Amino acid sequence: MTSPLTLRVLYFAQVAERTGQRQENWEWPQEGTVQQWTEALLQRHPNLSDMAGRLHVAVNQFHAKPTDPVRPGDEVAVFEPVTGG
């Protein structure tokens, strides 16, 4: 369970494989943007850096833009775009 000052972070597909986990809780005591959070993600998991340009982020189950807010208590999901045929 997350506290009001943490984020619940979910990883999917290759992102989960590279981080070695499907979810984790992060300390996030202030509001930031998706861009700031993504930069923190790449510092925390540098092995994702080659995927940086194609990572997608959802905040509270809604696709997010780089300028969208990430607030304490949010759920953040990280995934690569899905292709189908």
Phi, psi and omega in degrees: 000141180269152173269170180297346182252017178234167174247146168265118184248127180247137179242140181234151173054230184298330178297316177296319179299316183286328178277342181077016180204158179265336179202159174201162176255135180245143167291128180207076189279356181227166176282141174217190177254166175301321178300314179296319179295319179298320176299318177295323177301314182291332174288321181288323181231077184299339179289357174267356189301326179286349178261357190308319183288345182242006177285142175244149181234138172239138177243122182053042175071020174237134176305136186242147173267161181304332182270355179292151182282151168237118186246153174308137180093350180288160169255127181240128178244142181236132182202165173268156177299147180263133176244151180224171182216000000 
